[in-house]
Amino acid sequence: MQGFANIRDFFFPRSAGLSLPAERLTWWILIAALLYQAALCAIHTNVHAISTAGVVFAEFVIYLSCMVVLSKNIRLELVAVAALTAAYLFLLAIMRNQLDPKGFRDVMIPILFYGLGRQIGDIRYADRVLKLAVLLVLAFGFLEWFFLDFYSRIFNIFSYYVNQGGLAAGSNWAKDSVLGLNGIRPEGIGRTILPALLGSHRISSIFLEPVSLGNFAVIIAAWGLAKRREEIKETIFFLLAAAVMIVMSDSRYGMITVAVLIALRCSPLARSRNTWLIVLPLLSALMLLLIGAFFDGSYSDSFLGRLYVSGRTLLNLNVGMLLGLDGYNTNFGDMGYPSLLTRLGLPLCFLLWCPFWMLKMEDQRGDRFRTYITLYISLILCVSGTSLFALKTAGILWFLVGCTAGKAAAFSSSSSPAGAATRPADKTKEQKNAY
């Protein structure tokens, strides 16, 4: 019976922050955010074609479910940020003479999922959800790796994205492949990591895109590295899982970012809150501007080539674009900072970024995780246009942020009176062993 209870708790984790129905609904919301694209692609491939409207409806159901959970305990600061954000976006719509639904959708994800995490406020709950997500991602990743034909019969990724208008029907240069365009490295470029083992194939797992698998790897690596020194087994688990995912997806971004995160965790900077990192997005944008201004090159699918074209595009943005008044409907491809600035505007970006750094985290783990996520956000905008706001990874990311900022009794508590009596001692021990 004890073993069954452990399995049940793993697949349906309990927290001290919500009622049982709300806990279970939150669990389903997180799993749905992780799997909805894969589920829709499987339906498209084997049952009925899925259009953009189907994806929009699925996301709407997920957001509505978030609101149902949050309505049980509405936090004033969350309402204030959401109201100010909505007001600003409506003001932009008036000045543009056009409403941009994607802008509302992009800012809704961090607000809603941060709110969920804040209500849960339980690190153990987040650990179990994240471990389950890791197992699902690795299981489907190995399925794609070793049984590609079977995986392709389940997920016709190329057709799925063509039907949504994201790809042209004749643009698939990889003959007989139903993977996404970035699922195969073009001839002449090839894989960066273990090309002899995996050839040109980049694994996507349940995310349908290898870029998202690499992003998820960075998120779980950041979560593992944020843990305390005595939680070394947890750290090793998440780092090993991240390493496998980076190899699978051939994520150059993931490889570089996780290496920087590890170096940061091992450096003396790990002992401070690193509030100076609040300006890291600005420093990253300045780096792009310098590369665009002084690097004598052109666009290529290399790391430096993508930085160069992002820098050149930033140099060409005018004041209207920086304020989100012009260019908001331009497809900037892999250029994250131009996409973000033209769609949301610099004032709104500042409005949303400052509260993120004003959050009071429960302990050093939260401070470290915020530091690592700042690095993740700053660097991903250099090489990727929209993946920062992809629900399949952004949902779990902002839920984890909310859990580290919530009133997490799980840091040192127990449901028993004896456990409550030991909380002060446990907290003292945590402060001593924080690093």
N, C-alpha and C positions, 0 to 999 in steps of 0.2 A: 504493500500500500504506500509505503514511503517513496519507493521508486516511481510509482505512478504519479504521486503528488509532485515529485521533482520534474517529471516530464511535462505534467500539466502546467506547472509554474513557468517552465521554459517557453512553452508555446503560447500560454496565456498569462503573462506576468502580472503580478499584483503590485499595487503601489499604496502608499499611505495617504495619497493626496486626493483621490477621487472615489466615488461610489463604484460598486462593481459594474453596473451597466456602462458608466462613463469610461471606466478602464478598458473594458472590452471593445467599446466603440473606438476608443483611441487606438487600440492595437490594430483593429481592422482598417482604420484610416491610414496608418503608417504602412501597413502591408499593401493596401490598395495603391497608395502613392508610389510604392516601389514597383508594383507589378502591372499597373493598369495598361501601360503601353505594350508590354509583352502579351497580355491577355487580349487586347484589341487586335494586335497583329495576328495572333493565332486564330481569332474569329474571322478576321479578314481573309486569311489564307485558306481556311477549311470550312467556313460556314457562309459568311456573307460579307460583301465588301464594306469596309469602314471608311467613311469620309471624314473631313475635318469636323463636321458637325457632331459625329460620334465621339471624337476625342474631346471636343468642347463640353459635351454633355457629361462625359465621364469625370472630367475635372470639376465641373460644376457640382456634381454629387459629392465629391470629396470635400470641396470647400464648404458646402452646405452642412456636411456632417461635422466638420470642424466647428462651425458656428453653433451647432446644437450642443456640443460639449462645452464650448466656451460660455454659452448663455447661462449655464448653471452657476457660474461664478465670474462675473464680468469684472475685469480689472480696469480701473479708471485710467491708468497710464496707457494701456493698450488702446482703449477707446479714443483717448486724446491723440495718439500718434496716427491711428487709422483715420480719424476725422480730419486732421490737418493734411494728411496725405491726399485724401479724397478731394478736399477743397482745392488743393494746389493743382491736382490733375484736371479737375473741372475748369479751373481758371485757364490752364493750358489749352484745354479743348475749346474754350471760348475764343482765345487769342489765335488759335490755329484754324478756327472755324471747322473743326473736325474732332470727333471723339476717338481716342485710341484705346480700344479695349485691352490690348496687350500690356499697355502701361499699368492699368489697374490690376491685371492678372499677375504681373511680375512682382509688384509690391505687396500683393495680397498673401503670397506664399510665405515670406518671412514673418509677417505679422501674425497670421493664423497659426502657423506651426510653432513659432516661438511661444505663442499663447498656450498651446497644448502642452508644450514642455514645461512651461512655468506652472501650470496647474498640476501636472504630475509631480514635478520637483523631486524625482527619485532616480538616483544614479543607477541603482540595481535594476530598476525597471528598464531604463535606457540601455544598460548593458545587455539584458536578455533580448530585447527587441533587435539590437544591433547584431548580436551573435546569430540570431535566427536569420537576419538579412544576409549576413556574410555566408552562412551555409547555403542559402538559396542561390545566391550569386555564384558561388563556387561550383555548386552542383550543376547549374545550367551552363557555366563556363566550361567545365570538363565535358559535358554533353556535347557542346559545340566543337570542342577540341578533338575529341576522339570519335564522335559520330556526327560529322558535319552533314551528311546526306539526310539523316533522320531529323536533325535540327532544322535543316532547310525545308523539310516537308511540313514542319510545324510552323515555322516563321519565314514567310516570304517577305523579307524586310524591304527589299527594293520596291516591290509592287505596293506594299503598304504606304510607303512615303510618296510614291508616284500618285496614288489615289487621293492623297491629301494635298497635292499640288506642290510639294516641296522639291520634287525632282521631275525632270523631263523623261518621258518614256524611253527615248533612245540614248540616254546619257550613260548607260551602264557599259563601261569599257571592258569590264571583266567578263569574258564569255562564259555563259552557262551558270553564272553566280547569281543567287537571289539575295545575297548579303547587301548591306548598304554600301554606298560608294566608298566610304572610309573604312569598310570592313576588309578591303584588300589594298595593300600598299601598291602604288603604280610601279610599273616596270622602270627600272633605272634608279628607283629610290630604295625600295625594299625595307625590311624591318630593321630597326636599330638594335633590338634585344633578341638574342638567340635566333637569328635568321635561318641557321641550318636546321633548327628543330621545327620551327613553325612556318617556314617559307615566307610568303607575303601575306598570310592570313592574320588578321587582327581580330581577336575574340571580343564579342559584345555582351554575351550572356543574356540576362533578362532585360538589359538596357537597350538592346537593338543597335547601339552605337558604341564603338570602342572608346570614344572620348568620354562618355559618361561612366564607363567602367573605370577608366583612369582617374576620373574625378572622385568617384566613390572610394577608390583606394586611398587617395589623399585624406579624405574625411575620416576613414577608420584609422589611418595611421596617426592623424592628429589626436583622435580620441584616445588611442592607446598611449601615445607619448605624454598626454596631459595627466596621466594617472600618477599616483604616489609611488615612491620607491619600493615600498613593500608589496605593491601590486604588480610586481615584475612579470608574473605569469600572464596576467591580462595584457600587459604591454606587448609581450612576445607574441601572443596569439594574434593581436590585431596587426602588428608589424609584419608577421609572416604572411597573413592573409593579404595584406596590402601588397607585399612583394610579389606574390603569385598573380594577383590581379594586374599589376603593372606589367609583368612579363606577358600575360595573356593578351592584354590590350595594346602592347607595344607603345605605352604612353610615355613619350619623352618628357612631357610636362610633369607627369606623376613621378617619374624617376628623379628629376631635378628637384622638385618641390619636397618630396619626402626626404631626400638627402639633406636639404637645407633645414628641414624640421628636426632631423636627428642631430645635426650640428648645433642647432639652437638649443635643444634640450640638454646637450652635454656641455654647453658653454656657461660661463658665469651669468649670462643674461637670463638663464632659467630661474634665478633666485629673485628676480624683480618683476614688477607688473608690466614693465616695458610700455608705459603709456606713450612713449615717443612714437610707437608704431602706428598711432592714429593718423600720422601723415604718410604712411607707407603707400597708399594709393596715389597720392600726389607725387611722391618720389618715383614711383613706377611710371607714371605718365610723363614725368620729366625725362626719365631714361629713354622712353620711346621717342620723345621729341628730339633728343640729342642724336639717337641712332638715325632717325629720319632726316635730320639736318646735315649730319656730317659723314654718315656711312655711304660710301659710293657703291651702290648696288641696285638690285631690282628684286621683285617678288620671286620667291621660290618656296617650295614646301619644306625648306629647312627651317630650323628654329630661328636663326638670325634673319632669314628672309621674311618670315612672318612678323617679326618685331619691326623690321624696316618699313614694311608697307603700313603697319599700324601707326608708326611714327609719322610717316608722310601724310597719312589721312588726318591725323590730329593737327598737323601743321596747317592743313587746308580748312579746318573748321572756323567759321566766322562766329561773331557774337550771338547771332540768332540761333545757330546750331548749339552753342554751349548752353544757352538758356532753354533749349528744347522747343524753340519756336519753328525751326526749319530743319528739314532732313530727317524728321522722326519716322517717316515711312521708307527710308532708304535701307536697302539690304547691304550692310557692311561686311557680311561674311564672318570671317574669323577675327574681326577687329572689335574687341570688347569695349574699350573705352569710348570710341566714337559712337557705338551702338547705345551704350548706357547714357551718355551725355545728351545725345540728340533725342532720345525717347523720353527720358525723365527730366532732364535739365539739371544743371549744376546746383541750383538752390535746393531742389528736392533731394539730390544725392547727399548734400551736406546735412539736411534735416534728418535723414534716416541714419547717416553714419554716426553722428554725434551721440544719439541715444544708445547706440550699440556699445560705445565706449564709456557711457555714463552708467551702465548696468553695474550693480553691486553684486559680484559673484559670491557664492557661498564660501569658497575656500580657494587655495592656490590652484587646485585642479581647474576650476572655472577660469581663473586668470590666464593660466597656460593655454587652455583650449581657445579662449578668445584671441590670444596672441597668434596661435597657429592658424586659426580661421582667417584672421586678418591677412596673413601671408598667403593663404590659399586664394582669397578673393582678389588680392592685389595682383598676383601673378597670373591667375586664370584670365583676367580681363586683358592681359597683354597678348594672349594667343588664341582666345576663343570668344566668339560673339555672343551667343545666347545660352551656353551650357550652364552658366552660373544660375540661371533662373529655370532650369529644367526641373520640373516637379519631382521626377523620379530620384533625383539626388538632393535637390534643395529642400524638400520636405523633411527628410531625416536630418539634414544638417541643422536647420533652424529649430527642430524639435530638441536636438542635443544641446544647442545653445540655451534654450529655455530651461532644460533640466538642470544645467549647471548654475543657472541664476535663480532657480526656484527654492522654496523653503524645503530643502531636501532632508527630511528626517532620516532618510536612508544612509546619509553619510555616517551616522553613528548610532542610529536608534534601533529599537526593537519594539514590537507591539506589546511586549509584556512589561509590567511594572518594573521588573528587575532591570530590563533593558533601559527603561527610562531613567532609572536611578544611576546608571553608569554612563550616561551621556557626557557629563562634564569631563570625566576622566578620559573617555574616548576622544573627545575633542582636543584635550590637551596633548594626548598622544599623537593625534593627527598633525597638530601644529608642529610638534617636535620632529616628526618624520615626513614633513611635507615634501621634501625633496630627496 
